[in-house]
Amino acid sequence: MDEQTKQRLRHIRDATRVNNRHKQDVQKTSVERHERSNTQIRAELIDNRTIKYTSHMRWINR
């Protein structure tokens, strides 16, 4: 294998690692954002004093 081919393969390998890391980071942040959103929704429903949502929505207490 000549030096140019080795360098090209090295570049492809490094780019693939970076892309995989970015993909994992995006998935992780998406899951974290979804969890924060659910927590916020629960907090707003529980803090509402005029309507007792807990009797209608059992998933709030989970």
Secondary structure, DSSP 8 states (H G I E B T S, - for coil): --HHHHHHHHHHHHHHHHHHHHHHHHHHHHHHHHHHHHHHHHHHHHH-SSS-GGGT-GGGG-
